[in-house]
Amino acid sequence: MQLEILLAALYTIVFYFAAFGLAFLFSWLCYWIFRKLQARLQARRGPPIYQPIADIIKLFGKERFIPTLANKTLYVLAPFMALATILLLVYIVPPGYIGWPGSLSWDLIVVLYLSLMFTFAFVIAGWASASPWGKIGASREVSIMLSVELPLAITLLLPALALNRWGAPLSLSINTILVAQTGQYFFPLFPLLALPNWFIFYFPLAATALFICLLTKAWMRPFGDIPEAEPEIFNGPLTEYGGPLLGVFEFARLFRFYVFAGLFVNLYLGGGDGLFFPLNILVFLLKCLLIVILMTIIHTASARYRIDHVFKWFLVVCLGLALFDLLRLIILGG
């Protein structure tokens, strides 16, 4: 019995480090592509591939300082809270792999709460720093949280609710959603015309709403960088951070490309399409890369919106899109 427990623990540890290594390398690549593509779209050269990691290493080599008026406990705790929550998300979000050991029967709920806590860590950082710029940035972050979380929750849970509506047992596991998206969807009137059995074709409006929500969660324009608007409030919640503590924040934010793009791919783009290992992971990463490139183009081409636009977009547009597909599922069955 003890040997079985030990083997299970070793199995979990090996899978976690494999997931961490995969997420780290992919996020590093995506962060470089994000900066390089943004530079090219702005007629600049852009950084070399090692620059994103070099910037973080440079921060860890600097002296740590804490503002005199800051709440020292929360000031130090906030970056580690952000890092812990994003690393848990790395383990829970499967890389397009059906049967991923980090997946739970209720992991959509866990993902929702962890993504909220990840954002809330930046609110704590801004409030604890005792900086007026930090508090303004924290208040903006709270405003975005209040607007985003409702449409985000509906669009995250919609695939699971659809499976239950279609006769499957209710399951909030991403693995179950991945299994449901294998195969092809054939049009009733055109049997030779087929599409991948992805949820984006069943619920395109909800998928659009989720994409906008995840774009904001990843701190990309037009809404995501409102709390850190440099021309207005310097660096928002992170204004007073520097050195190793800022390095922890930046290291945590590095994984946002893998986690948030991976969520969208798993829930609405079929994950790894049920292929065999390692082709399923390669397909998953390719889809995530395309999502990151699309996010980068939108980020570069968009101007930053005002904070009052956030409520209009998420509580009217995104929530309306999500509710339309939800009501269509309830009334018409999909």
C-alpha positions as a Markdown table, in Angstrom:
| # | Residue | x | y | z |
|---|---|---|---|---|
| 1 | Met | 0.0 | 0.0 | 0.0 |
| 2 | Gln | 2.8 | 2.4 | 0.9 |
| 3 | Leu | 4.6 | 1.5 | -2.3 |
| 4 | Glu | 1.5 | 2.3 | -4.4 |
| 5 | Ile | 1.2 | 5.6 | -2.7 |
| 6 | Leu | 4.9 | 6.4 | -3.3 |
| 7 | Leu | 4.6 | 5.4 | -7.0 |
| 8 | Ala | 1.5 | 7.5 | -7.4 |
| 9 | Ala | 3.3 | 10.5 | -5.8 |
| 10 | Leu | 6.3 | 10.0 | -8.1 |
| 11 | Tyr | 4.0 | 9.8 | -11.1 |
| 12 | Thr | 2.3 | 13.0 | -10.2 |
| 13 | Ile | 5.6 | 14.8 | -9.6 |
| 14 | Val | 7.0 | 13.6 | -12.9 |
| 15 | Phe | 3.9 | 14.8 | -14.8 |
| 16 | Tyr | 4.0 | 18.1 | -13.0 |
| 17 | Phe | 7.6 | 18.8 | -13.9 |
| 18 | Ala | 6.9 | 17.7 | -17.5 |
| 19 | Ala | 4.0 | 20.2 | -17.6 |
| 20 | Phe | 6.1 | 22.9 | -16.0 |
| 21 | Gly | 8.9 | 22.4 | -18.5 |
| 22 | Leu | 6.5 | 22.4 | -21.5 |
| 23 | Ala | 4.7 | 25.5 | -20.3 |
| 24 | Phe | 7.9 | 27.3 | -19.5 |
| 25 | Leu | 9.5 | 26.7 | -22.9 |
| 26 | Phe | 6.3 | 27.4 | -24.8 |
| 27 | Ser | 5.6 | 30.6 | -22.8 |
| 28 | Trp | 9.2 | 31.8 | -23.4 |
| 29 | Leu | 8.8 | 31.3 | -27.1 |
| 30 | Cys | 5.4 | 33.0 | -27.1 |
| 31 | Tyr | 6.6 | 36.0 | -25.1 |
| 32 | Trp | 9.5 | 36.4 | -27.6 |
| 33 | Ile | 7.1 | 36.1 | -30.5 |
| 34 | Phe | 4.7 | 38.6 | -28.8 |
| 35 | Arg | 7.5 | 41.2 | -28.5 |
| 36 | Lys | 9.1 | 40.4 | -31.9 |
| 37 | Leu | 5.8 | 40.5 | -33.8 |
| 38 | Gln | 4.7 | 43.7 | -32.0 |
| 39 | Ala | 8.0 | 45.3 | -32.9 |
| 40 | Arg | 7.7 | 44.3 | -36.6 |
| 41 | Leu | 4.2 | 45.6 | -36.8 |
| 42 | Gln | 5.5 | 48.9 | -35.4 |
| 43 | Ala | 8.5 | 49.0 | -37.9 |
| 44 | Arg | 11.0 | 48.1 | -35.2 |
| 45 | Arg | 13.6 | 45.3 | -35.1 |
| 46 | Gly | 12.5 | 43.6 | -31.9 |
| 47 | Pro | 14.5 | 41.7 | -29.2 |
| 48 | Pro | 16.5 | 38.5 | -29.6 |
| 49 | Ile | 15.0 | 35.2 | -28.4 |
| 50 | Tyr | 16.8 | 35.2 | -25.1 |
| 51 | Gln | 15.7 | 38.7 | -24.1 |
| 52 | Pro | 12.5 | 37.8 | -22.2 |
| 53 | Ile | 14.4 | 35.5 | -19.8 |
| 54 | Ala | 17.4 | 37.8 | -19.6 |
| 55 | Asp | 15.1 | 40.6 | -18.4 |
| 56 | Ile | 13.7 | 38.4 | -15.6 |
| 57 | Ile | 17.2 | 37.1 | -14.6 |
| 58 | Lys | 18.4 | 40.7 | -14.4 |
| 59 | Leu | 15.6 | 41.6 | -12.0 |
| 60 | Phe | 16.6 | 38.7 | -9.7 |
| 61 | Gly | 20.1 | 40.1 | -9.6 |
| 62 | Lys | 19.0 | 43.5 | -8.3 |
| 63 | Glu | 18.6 | 44.6 | -4.7 |
| 64 | Arg | 15.3 | 43.9 | -3.0 |
| 65 | Phe | 13.6 | 46.9 | -1.4 |
| 66 | Ile | 10.3 | 47.5 | 0.4 |
| 67 | Pro | 8.6 | 50.9 | 0.7 |
| 68 | Thr | 8.6 | 52.3 | 4.2 |
| 69 | Leu | 4.8 | 52.8 | 4.3 |
| 70 | Ala | 4.0 | 49.5 | 2.6 |
| 71 | Asn | 2.2 | 46.6 | 4.3 |
| 72 | Lys | 5.4 | 44.4 | 4.3 |
| 73 | Thr | 3.7 | 41.1 | 4.7 |
| 74 | Leu | 1.2 | 41.5 | 1.9 |
| 75 | Tyr | 3.8 | 43.3 | -0.3 |
| 76 | Val | 6.1 | 40.3 | -0.2 |
| 77 | Leu | 3.3 | 37.7 | -0.3 |
| 78 | Ala | 1.5 | 39.1 | -3.4 |
| 79 | Pro | 4.1 | 38.0 | -6.1 |
| 80 | Phe | 4.4 | 34.5 | -4.6 |
| 81 | Met | 0.6 | 34.3 | -4.5 |
| 82 | Ala | 0.5 | 35.1 | -8.3 |
| 83 | Leu | 3.2 | 32.6 | -9.0 |
| 84 | Ala | 1.6 | 29.8 | -7.0 |
| 85 | Thr | -1.8 | 30.2 | -8.6 |
| 86 | Ile | -0.4 | 30.3 | -12.2 |
| 87 | Leu | 1.7 | 27.2 | -11.6 |
| 88 | Leu | -1.4 | 25.4 | -10.3 |
| 89 | Leu | -3.2 | 26.4 | -13.5 |
| 90 | Val | -0.2 | 25.1 | -15.5 |
| 91 | Tyr | -0.7 | 21.6 | -14.0 |
| 92 | Ile | -4.5 | 21.6 | -14.2 |
| 93 | Val | -4.9 | 22.8 | -17.9 |
| 94 | Pro | -4.1 | 19.8 | -20.0 |
| 95 | Pro | -1.8 | 20.2 | -23.1 |
| 96 | Gly | -4.5 | 18.8 | -25.4 |
| 97 | Tyr | -3.9 | 15.4 | -23.7 |
| 98 | Ile | -7.0 | 13.3 | -23.0 |
| 99 | Gly | -6.5 | 11.6 | -19.6 |
| 100 | Trp | -4.2 | 14.3 | -18.2 |
| 101 | Pro | -3.5 | 13.4 | -14.6 |
| 102 | Gly | -3.8 | 17.0 | -13.4 |
| 103 | Ser | -7.4 | 17.1 | -14.5 |
| 104 | Leu | -10.2 | 16.8 | -11.8 |
| 105 | Ser | -13.9 | 16.1 | -12.1 |
| 106 | Trp | -14.5 | 19.8 | -11.2 |
| 107 | Asp | -11.5 | 21.5 | -12.6 |
| 108 | Leu | -13.4 | 24.2 | -14.5 |
| 109 | Ile | -14.5 | 25.6 | -11.1 |
| 110 | Val | -10.9 | 25.4 | -9.9 |
| 111 | Val | -9.7 | 27.1 | -13.0 |
| 112 | Leu | -12.2 | 29.9 | -12.5 |
| 113 | Tyr | -11.2 | 30.5 | -8.9 |
| 114 | Leu | -7.5 | 30.3 | -9.6 |
| 115 | Ser | -7.7 | 32.7 | -12.5 |
| 116 | Leu | -9.5 | 35.1 | -10.1 |
| 117 | Met | -6.9 | 34.7 | -7.4 |
| 118 | Phe | -4.1 | 35.2 | -10.0 |
| 119 | Thr | -5.6 | 38.6 | -10.8 |
| 120 | Phe | -6.4 | 39.4 | -7.2 |
| 121 | Ala | -2.7 | 39.0 | -6.3 |
| 122 | Phe | -2.0 | 42.2 | -8.4 |
| 123 | Val | -4.8 | 44.0 | -6.5 |
| 124 | Ile | -3.2 | 43.1 | -3.2 |
| 125 | Ala | 0.2 | 44.3 | -4.6 |
| 126 | Gly | -1.2 | 47.7 | -5.5 |
| 127 | Trp | -3.0 | 48.2 | -2.3 |
| 128 | Ala | -0.1 | 46.9 | -0.1 |
| 129 | Ser | 2.5 | 49.1 | -1.7 |
| 130 | Ala | 1.0 | 52.3 | -0.2 |
| 131 | Ser | 1.5 | 54.1 | -3.5 |
| 132 | Pro | -1.2 | 56.3 | -5.0 |
| 133 | Trp | -0.4 | 55.0 | -8.4 |
| 134 | Gly | -0.5 | 51.4 | -7.1 |
| 135 | Lys | -3.9 | 52.0 | -5.5 |
| 136 | Ile | -5.3 | 53.5 | -8.6 |
| 137 | Gly | -4.1 | 50.6 | -10.6 |
| 138 | Ala | -5.6 | 48.2 | -8.0 |
| 139 | Ser | -8.9 | 49.9 | -8.2 |
| 140 | Arg | -8.9 | 49.6 | -12.0 |
| 141 | Glu | -8.0 | 45.9 | -11.7 |
| 142 | Val | -11.0 | 45.4 | -9.4 |
| 143 | Ser | -13.3 | 47.2 | -11.9 |
| 144 | Ile | -12.1 | 44.8 | -14.6 |
| 145 | Met | -12.6 | 41.8 | -12.3 |
| 146 | Leu | -16.1 | 42.7 | -11.5 |
| 147 | Ser | -16.9 | 43.1 | -15.3 |
| 148 | Val | -15.0 | 40.1 | -16.6 |
| 149 | Glu | -15.8 | 37.3 | -14.2 |
| 150 | Leu | -19.5 | 36.8 | -15.0 |
| 151 | Pro | -19.1 | 36.3 | -18.8 |
| 152 | Leu | -15.9 | 34.4 | -18.2 |
| 153 | Ala | -17.7 | 31.9 | -15.9 |
| 154 | Ile | -20.6 | 31.4 | -18.3 |
| 155 | Thr | -18.3 | 30.8 | -21.3 |
| 156 | Leu | -16.0 | 28.4 | -19.3 |
| 157 | Leu | -19.0 | 26.3 | -18.1 |
| 158 | Leu | -21.0 | 26.4 | -21.3 |
| 159 | Pro | -19.3 | 23.3 | -22.9 |
| 160 | Ala | -19.9 | 21.2 | -19.8 |
| 161 | Leu | -23.6 | 22.4 | -19.6 |
| 162 | Ala | -24.0 | 21.5 | -23.3 |
| 163 | Leu | -22.8 | 18.0 | -22.8 |
| 164 | Asn | -25.2 | 17.5 | -19.9 |
| 165 | Arg | -28.0 | 19.0 | -22.1 |
| 166 | Trp | -27.2 | 16.5 | -24.8 |
| 167 | Gly | -27.5 | 13.6 | -22.5 |
| 168 | Ala | -24.1 | 13.0 | -20.9 |
| 169 | Pro | -23.6 | 13.0 | -17.1 |
| 170 | Leu | -22.7 | 16.5 | -15.8 |
| 171 | Ser | -19.0 | 16.8 | -15.6 |
| 172 | Leu | -16.9 | 19.9 | -15.1 |
| 173 | Ser | -13.7 | 18.1 | -16.3 |
| 174 | Ile | -11.7 | 19.5 | -19.2 |
| 175 | Asn | -10.9 | 15.9 | -20.1 |
| 176 | Thr | -14.6 | 15.2 | -20.7 |
| 177 | Ile | -14.8 | 18.2 | -23.0 |
| 178 | Leu | -11.8 | 17.1 | -24.9 |
| 179 | Val | -13.3 | 13.7 | -25.5 |
| 180 | Ala | -16.5 | 15.2 | -26.7 |
| 181 | Gln | -14.7 | 17.2 | -29.4 |
| 182 | Thr | -13.0 | 14.2 | -31.1 |
| 183 | Gly | -14.3 | 13.2 | -34.5 |
| 184 | Gln | -16.1 | 15.3 | -37.0 |
| 185 | Tyr | -19.4 | 17.2 | -37.3 |
| 186 | Phe | -21.3 | 16.3 | -40.5 |
| 187 | Phe | -24.0 | 18.8 | -41.7 |
| 188 | Pro | -27.4 | 17.1 | -41.9 |
| 189 | Leu | -28.2 | 18.5 | -45.4 |
| 190 | Phe | -24.7 | 18.1 | -46.8 |
| 191 | Pro | -23.3 | 14.7 | -45.5 |
| 192 | Leu | -20.0 | 15.2 | -47.4 |
| 193 | Leu | -19.3 | 18.5 | -45.8 |
| 194 | Ala | -17.7 | 18.1 | -42.4 |
| 195 | Leu | -16.0 | 20.3 | -39.8 |
| 196 | Pro | -14.0 | 19.4 | -36.7 |
| 197 | Asn | -16.3 | 18.6 | -33.8 |
| 198 | Trp | -15.2 | 21.7 | -31.9 |
| 199 | Phe | -17.4 | 23.7 | -29.6 |
| 200 | Ile | -16.5 | 27.0 | -31.4 |
| 201 | Phe | -18.8 | 25.8 | -34.3 |
| 202 | Tyr | -21.7 | 25.1 | -31.9 |
| 203 | Phe | -21.3 | 28.2 | -29.8 |
| 204 | Pro | -19.4 | 30.9 | -31.8 |
| 205 | Leu | -20.7 | 33.8 | -29.9 |
| 206 | Ala | -19.7 | 32.4 | -26.5 |
| 207 | Ala | -16.3 | 31.5 | -27.9 |
| 208 | Thr | -15.9 | 35.1 | -29.0 |
| 209 | Ala | -16.8 | 36.3 | -25.6 |
| 210 | Leu | -14.3 | 34.0 | -23.9 |
| 211 | Phe | -11.6 | 35.1 | -26.3 |
| 212 | Ile | -12.2 | 38.7 | -25.3 |
| 213 | Cys | -12.2 | 37.8 | -21.6 |
| 214 | Leu | -8.9 | 35.8 | -21.9 |
| 215 | Leu | -7.4 | 38.6 | -23.9 |
| 216 | Thr | -8.1 | 40.9 | -20.9 |
| 217 | Lys | -6.8 | 38.3 | -18.4 |
| 218 | Ala | -3.5 | 38.2 | -20.3 |
| 219 | Trp | -3.0 | 42.0 | -19.9 |
| 220 | Met | -3.5 | 42.8 | -23.6 |
| 221 | Arg | -5.2 | 45.8 | -25.2 |
| 222 | Pro | -7.7 | 47.1 | -25.6 |
| 223 | Phe | -8.7 | 46.4 | -21.9 |
| 224 | Gly | -5.9 | 44.3 | -20.3 |
| 225 | Asp | -3.3 | 47.0 | -19.8 |
| 226 | Ile | -5.7 | 49.6 | -18.3 |
| 227 | Pro | -4.4 | 49.0 | -14.7 |
| 228 | Glu | -0.8 | 49.5 | -15.9 |
| 229 | Ala | -1.3 | 52.5 | -18.2 |
| 230 | Glu | 2.2 | 53.8 | -18.1 |
| 231 | Pro | 1.5 | 57.3 | -19.5 |
| 232 | Glu | -1.2 | 57.8 | -16.8 |
| 233 | Ile | -0.2 | 55.9 | -13.7 |
| 234 | Phe | 3.3 | 54.7 | -14.4 |
| 235 | Asn | 3.0 | 50.9 | -13.8 |
| 236 | Gly | -0.2 | 50.7 | -11.8 |
| 237 | Pro | -0.2 | 48.0 | -9.1 |
| 238 | Leu | 3.5 | 47.2 | -9.7 |
| 239 | Thr | 4.8 | 50.8 | -9.6 |
| 240 | Glu | 6.7 | 50.3 | -6.3 |
| 241 | Tyr | 8.0 | 46.9 | -7.2 |
| 242 | Gly | 11.5 | 46.2 | -8.3 |
| 243 | Gly | 14.3 | 43.7 | -8.0 |
| 244 | Pro | 13.5 | 40.0 | -7.2 |
| 245 | Leu | 9.9 | 40.6 | -6.2 |
| 246 | Leu | 9.1 | 42.2 | -9.6 |
| 247 | Gly | 11.0 | 39.3 | -11.1 |
| 248 | Val | 8.6 | 36.9 | -9.4 |
| 249 | Phe | 5.7 | 38.8 | -10.9 |
| 250 | Glu | 7.2 | 38.8 | -14.3 |
| 251 | Phe | 8.0 | 35.1 | -14.1 |
| 252 | Ala | 4.4 | 34.4 | -13.1 |
| 253 | Arg | 3.1 | 36.5 | -16.0 |
| 254 | Leu | 5.3 | 34.6 | -18.4 |
| 255 | Phe | 3.0 | 31.6 | -18.2 |
| 256 | Arg | -0.1 | 33.6 | -19.1 |
| 257 | Phe | 0.4 | 32.7 | -22.8 |
| 258 | Tyr | 0.3 | 29.0 | -22.1 |
| 259 | Val | -2.6 | 29.0 | -19.6 |
| 260 | Phe | -5.1 | 31.4 | -21.2 |
| 261 | Ala | -4.5 | 30.3 | -24.8 |
| 262 | Gly | -4.6 | 26.7 | -23.7 |
| 263 | Leu | -7.9 | 27.2 | -21.9 |
| 264 | Phe | -9.5 | 28.5 | -25.1 |
| 265 | Val | -8.0 | 25.7 | -27.3 |
| 266 | Asn | -9.1 | 23.0 | -24.9 |
| 267 | Leu | -12.6 | 24.2 | -24.5 |
| 268 | Tyr | -13.5 | 25.5 | -28.0 |
| 269 | Leu | -10.9 | 24.3 | -30.4 |
| 270 | Gly | -10.6 | 20.6 | -29.6 |
| 271 | Gly | -7.3 | 20.5 | -27.7 |
| 272 | Gly | -5.1 | 17.9 | -29.4 |
| 273 | Asp | -8.1 | 16.5 | -31.4 |
| 274 | Gly | -7.7 | 13.1 | -29.7 |
| 275 | Leu | -4.6 | 12.3 | -31.6 |
| 276 | Phe | -1.9 | 9.9 | -30.3 |
| 277 | Phe | 1.1 | 11.1 | -28.2 |
| 278 | Pro | 3.1 | 13.3 | -28.9 |
| 279 | Leu | 1.2 | 14.5 | -32.0 |
| 280 | Asn | -1.7 | 15.7 | -29.8 |
| 281 | Ile | 0.6 | 18.0 | -27.8 |
| 282 | Leu | 2.2 | 19.4 | -31.0 |
| 283 | Val | -1.3 | 20.1 | -32.4 |
| 284 | Phe | -2.3 | 21.7 | -29.2 |
| 285 | Leu | 0.8 | 23.9 | -29.0 |
| 286 | Leu | 0.3 | 25.0 | -32.7 |
| 287 | Lys | -3.3 | 26.1 | -32.0 |
| 288 | Cys | -2.1 | 28.0 | -28.9 |
| 289 | Leu | 0.6 | 29.7 | -30.9 |
| 290 | Leu | -2.0 | 30.9 | -33.5 |
| 291 | Ile | -4.1 | 32.2 | -30.6 |
| 292 | Val | -1.1 | 34.1 | -29.2 |
| 293 | Ile | -0.3 | 35.6 | -32.6 |
| 294 | Leu | -4.0 | 36.7 | -33.0 |
| 295 | Met | -3.8 | 38.3 | -29.5 |
| 296 | Thr | -0.6 | 40.1 | -30.4 |
| 297 | Ile | -2.0 | 41.6 | -33.6 |
| 298 | Ile | -5.1 | 42.8 | -31.7 |
| 299 | His | -2.9 | 44.2 | -28.9 |
| 300 | Thr | -0.7 | 46.1 | -31.3 |
| 301 | Ala | -3.5 | 47.4 | -33.5 |
| 302 | Ser | -5.8 | 48.5 | -30.6 |
| 303 | Ala | -5.7 | 51.7 | -28.6 |
| 304 | Arg | -6.2 | 51.5 | -24.8 |
| 305 | Tyr | -9.9 | 52.0 | -23.8 |
| 306 | Arg | -11.1 | 54.0 | -20.9 |
| 307 | Ile | -12.1 | 52.2 | -17.7 |
| 308 | Asp | -15.8 | 53.0 | -18.2 |
| 309 | His | -15.7 | 51.2 | -21.6 |
| 310 | Val | -14.8 | 48.0 | -19.7 |
| 311 | Phe | -18.3 | 47.8 | -18.1 |
| 312 | Lys | -20.0 | 48.5 | -21.4 |
| 313 | Trp | -18.1 | 45.8 | -23.3 |
| 314 | Phe | -18.2 | 43.0 | -20.7 |
| 315 | Leu | -21.5 | 43.6 | -19.1 |
| 316 | Val | -23.3 | 44.3 | -22.4 |
| 317 | Val | -21.4 | 42.9 | -25.3 |
| 318 | Cys | -19.6 | 39.8 | -23.9 |
| 319 | Leu | -22.3 | 39.0 | -21.4 |
| 320 | Gly | -24.9 | 39.4 | -24.1 |
| 321 | Leu | -23.0 | 37.0 | -26.4 |
| 322 | Ala | -22.6 | 34.4 | -23.7 |
| 323 | Leu | -26.2 | 34.6 | -22.6 |
| 324 | Phe | -27.5 | 34.3 | -26.2 |
| 325 | Asp | -25.6 | 31.0 | -26.7 |
| 326 | Leu | -26.6 | 29.8 | -23.2 |
| 327 | Leu | -30.3 | 30.6 | -23.8 |
| 328 | Arg | -30.1 | 29.0 | -27.2 |
| 329 | Leu | -28.7 | 25.8 | -25.6 |
| 330 | Ile | -31.5 | 25.8 | -22.9 |
| 331 | Ile | -34.4 | 26.5 | -25.3 |
| 332 | Leu | -33.3 | 24.8 | -28.5 |
| 333 | Gly | -30.8 | 22.3 | -27.2 |
| 334 | Gly | -27.8 | 23.7 | -29.0 |
